[in-house]
Amino acid sequence: RVLLVDDGFASGYTAIAAIELLKKKGAVVYAAAPCSPSDTVNLLKKYADEVIVIQVQRFGAFAVASYYEDFRDLTDEEVIESLKEVENL
């Protein structure tokens, strides 16, 4: 079993590629994200064993970044520091 987590499913195509790879390896795949447009959720349901999305946008233009207070790119150093903090928990 694999829980595939994304910061938000926009078109869903990157998630589909990951799901297909995991399925070829024999995994049961649960795809989860905090936000996604409804069309993408319906598309992903054709590939993943289960799709979990907290906020499904039913209409209008969709942007993952609009669901976050801070959606800036992280530096490599920030990511490494965060990983070190998790290791120490």
JONOR-V353273 format. One line per field, one symbol per residue. psi: psi as a letter, one per 40 degrees, with the letter a starting at -180 (. if undefined). A space follows every 50 residues. Layout:
psi=???
This chain:
psi=hhhhhiehhcdeddddddddddddeeihhhhiidiiidddddddeedidi hhhdhhhdiiihhddeeidhfiiiidddddddddddde.
